[in-house]
Amino acid sequence: MKAQVARLRHAALPIAILSLASSITAQGLGGGIANAQSPTPNTYMYDSYPGNSFPTAAPYEGSNQPGAVVVEGLYPCEGSRYSTSSVENATRTWVNGPYGNGTQIRTITEITPYAHCQSLTAYENELKAIESYVAQSSNASAYWAGFMLDEEPGYGFTASQLESLNAYTESLMNTAPGASWYFTENQPNGWTVATYNAIVKNSWLAPQAYTSSMISAIKSECSTYRKCTNNLTIASTFSYPYDNYQWVTAQVSGSPWTYSDWTGYRGATLTWCNYWRPQ
């Protein structure tokens, strides 16, 4: 199954890199941290709502531009900007290359399931419609990594409902172009470790790391269930140190998410974190 391939394909980093974990030093912390994410992510993805421009550099990134755009879908009841058609058009526009030289943009589509907005079935239909539309692009297999689901207990759906939605998404993305899959950008401290583990299941983990308790929950998932590869979500507008990817990624063990279809200069491995900003 594609789910098994996705997990195996992106979970492991070269042994030579992992052996450096004990010597990683987080910048600005004044010393090495034994459980720091290794290696420190060398690129990142950043939000941009439908119709918005390419995002500017995130905090602590200097002039380094994002390596991928996350189309911020939110929930449709927020207005026409976040309708299914707006989100799918924005995704396909980035994937097809909006700039002067026709460069395609690495893209992820974020959806926020919000029970007070629409039903679980409606969200499933939305995911299906977007996947079907984006898949028509010849560039989707190389430039679209799939969906990012922002799932939080305060948004009204129960844990079992979110498990059902994620199972649907997994089935949908098993036939999506290339190695496209889905992220769970969840609030990890909103449930017990066992419940969180059941919700994220076979997804690519992109947990919110906004507070010390969230970071503790991420570490518990790693130590309990050995799911230690994370595309950590960092809040760009929070106060230091939670807006600093170097500090945040130094707090957890394991490895950053990597996607074999997205490589850097001369095929160099790209390792990722995920920045959030209000949209």
C-alpha positions in Angstrom: 0.0 0.0 0.0 1.0 3.6 -0.6 0.6 4.3 3.1 3.3 1.8 4.0 5.6 3.1 1.2 5.0 6.7 2.5 5.9 5.8 6.1 9.0 3.9 5.1 10.1 6.3 2.4 10.3 9.4 4.6 11.0 8.0 8.1 14.7 7.2 7.8 17.7 9.4 7.3 21.2 8.3 6.3 23.0 6.6 9.2 25.9 9.0 8.7 23.6 11.9 9.5 21.9 10.3 12.5 25.2 9.5 14.1 25.7 13.2 14.5 22.7 13.6 16.8 24.8 13.7 20.0 27.0 16.5 18.6 24.2 18.8 17.4 24.3 22.2 19.0 21.3 24.5 19.0 22.2 28.0 18.0 21.7 30.5 20.7 21.3 27.9 23.5 25.0 27.8 24.5 25.4 24.1 24.3 24.5 20.8 22.7 21.2 19.1 23.4 21.3 15.3 23.3 17.7 14.9 22.1 17.7 17.6 19.5 16.0 16.8 16.1 18.8 15.7 13.8 19.7 17.2 11.4 18.3 20.7 12.0 15.8 21.4 9.2 17.5 23.2 6.3 14.3 24.5 4.7 10.7 25.2 5.5 7.1 25.6 4.3 5.0 28.6 5.0 1.3 29.6 4.8 -0.3 31.6 2.0 -4.1 31.9 1.7 -5.8 31.6 -1.7 -5.0 34.6 -3.8 -2.2 35.8 -1.6 1.4 36.2 -2.8 4.4 34.0 -2.2 5.2 34.3 1.6 8.1 36.3 2.8 10.9 34.8 4.8 10.0 33.4 8.3 11.6 34.6 11.5 15.2 33.5 12.0 15.5 32.5 8.4 17.3 35.6 7.3 16.8 36.0 3.5 16.1 32.3 3.0 12.7 32.1 1.2 10.3 29.2 1.9 10.9 26.0 0.1 7.2 25.3 -0.2 3.8 27.0 0.0 1.0 25.7 2.3 -2.3 26.9 0.8 -4.2 28.0 3.9 -7.7 26.5 3.4 -9.2 27.2 6.8 -12.9 26.4 6.8 -15.4 27.4 4.1 -17.6 29.3 6.4 -14.8 31.9 6.7 -15.9 33.3 3.3 -15.5 32.7 -0.4 -11.7 33.1 -0.1 -11.7 29.7 1.6 -14.3 27.9 -0.6 -13.4 24.6 -2.2 -13.0 26.2 -5.6 -10.7 28.9 -4.2 -8.5 26.4 -2.4 -8.2 24.0 -5.3 -7.5 26.8 -7.8 -4.8 28.2 -5.5 -3.2 24.8 -5.1 -3.2 24.1 -8.8 -1.9 27.6 -9.6 1.2 27.2 -7.4 1.8 23.6 -8.7 1.6 24.8 -12.3 4.0 27.7 -11.8 2.7 31.3 -11.5 6.0 33.1 -12.0 7.6 34.7 -15.0 9.9 31.8 -15.8 7.1 29.3 -15.3 8.7 27.8 -12.2 6.5 25.3 -10.3 6.1 25.7 -6.6 6.2 22.9 -4.1 2.8 23.0 -2.6 0.7 21.5 0.3 -3.1 22.1 0.8 -4.2 22.8 4.3 -7.7 22.1 5.5 -9.1 22.9 9.0 -11.9 20.6 9.9 -14.3 22.8 12.0 -17.5 21.1 13.2 -19.4 24.3 13.5 -18.8 25.1 9.9 -19.8 21.9 8.1 -20.2 18.1 8.6 -17.5 15.5 8.4 -19.1 14.2 5.1 -18.8 17.7 3.7 -15.1 17.8 4.5 -14.6 14.4 2.9 -16.3 15.7 -0.2 -14.2 18.8 -0.2 -11.0 16.7 0.0 -12.2 14.5 -2.8 -13.0 17.5 -5.0 -9.6 19.2 -4.4 -7.6 16.0 -5.0 -9.5 15.3 -8.2 -8.9 18.8 -9.5 -5.3 19.1 -8.5 -4.5 15.6 -9.9 -5.4 16.8 -13.4 -2.2 18.9 -13.4 0.7 17.1 -15.0 2.9 18.7 -12.4 1.0 17.4 -9.4 3.1 14.2 -9.1 6.3 16.2 -8.6 5.1 19.4 -6.8 2.1 18.5 -4.7 2.7 16.7 -1.4 -1.0 16.4 -0.7 -3.1 17.7 2.3 -2.3 19.1 5.7 -5.2 18.6 8.2 -5.3 21.1 11.1 -7.1 19.0 13.7 -7.7 20.4 17.2 -10.0 19.3 20.0 -11.4 22.8 20.3 -12.8 22.7 16.7 -15.7 20.5 17.6 -15.0 17.1 16.1 -14.5 14.1 18.4 -11.3 12.0 18.3 -13.2 9.2 16.7 -14.6 11.5 14.0 -11.1 12.7 13.2 -9.9 9.1 13.0 -12.6 8.5 10.5 -11.7 11.6 8.4 -8.1 10.6 8.4 -8.9 7.1 7.3 -10.9 8.6 4.4 -8.0 10.8 3.5 -5.6 7.9 3.6 -7.8 5.9 1.2 -8.2 8.9 -1.1 -4.5 9.7 -1.2 -3.5 6.1 -1.8 -4.3 6.7 -5.5 -3.1 10.4 -5.6 -0.4 11.5 -8.0 3.2 10.5 -7.1 4.0 10.1 -3.5 1.5 12.7 -2.3 0.1 11.9 1.1 -1.3 13.9 4.1 0.0 15.6 7.2 -1.7 15.9 10.5 -1.0 19.4 11.9 -2.6 18.5 15.2 -2.5 20.0 18.7 -0.7 17.1 20.3 -1.5 17.9 23.9 -5.2 18.1 23.3 -5.7 14.3 23.8 -4.0 11.5 25.7 -0.9 10.1 24.0 -2.9 6.9 23.0 -5.7 9.0 21.4 -3.3 11.3 19.6 -1.5 8.2 18.2 -4.7 6.7 17.0 -5.7 10.0 15.3 -2.4 10.6 13.4 -2.2 6.9 12.4 -0.2 6.6 9.2 0.0 10.3 8.4 3.0 12.5 8.1 3.2 14.1 11.6 3.3 18.0 11.6 2.4 18.6 15.3 2.0 22.1 16.6 5.0 23.0 18.9 3.7 26.2 20.3 4.1 25.5 24.1 6.2 23.4 26.5 3.2 21.0 27.0 2.9 20.5 23.2 6.5 19.7 23.0 6.2 17.3 25.9 3.3 15.6 24.0 5.4 15.3 20.9 8.2 13.7 22.9 5.8 11.3 24.5 4.5 10.2 21.1 8.1 9.5 20.1 9.1 7.6 23.3 5.8 5.6 23.5 5.0 4.8 19.9 8.4 5.4 18.2 6.9 8.0 15.8 9.8 10.4 15.9 9.8 11.9 12.4 8.1 15.3 12.6 7.5 18.2 10.3 7.3 20.5 13.4 4.8 23.3 13.1 6.3 26.6 14.5 4.2 29.7 15.3 6.0 32.6 13.5 4.1 35.3 15.5 4.7 33.8 19.0 7.3 35.2 21.4 10.8 33.9 21.5 11.8 31.1 21.8 8.7 29.5 20.2 9.0 31.4 17.0 12.6 30.2 16.5 12.9 26.9 14.5 16.4 26.3 15.8 15.2 26.4 19.4 12.0 24.4 18.8 13.6 21.6 16.8 16.3 21.3 19.5 13.7 20.3 22.0 12.6 17.0 20.5 14.5 13.8 19.5 14.1 12.1 16.1 14.4 13.5 12.6 12.8 16.2 10.5 10.4 15.2 7.7 11.9 14.7 4.3 10.3 14.0 1.0 12.3 12.1 -1.6 10.6 13.7 -4.5 11.7 17.2 -3.3 15.4 17.7 -3.5 17.7 20.7 -3.3 20.7 21.7 -5.4 22.3 18.7 -7.2 19.9 16.4 -5.5 20.7 17.4 -1.9 18.4 16.1 0.8 15.9 18.7 2.1 14.8 18.5 5.7 11.7 20.4 6.7 9.8 22.3 9.4 6.4 24.0 8.9 5.9 27.7 9.9 2.4 28.9 10.7 1.2 32.5 10.4 -2.2 34.1 10.9 -4.1 34.3 7.6 
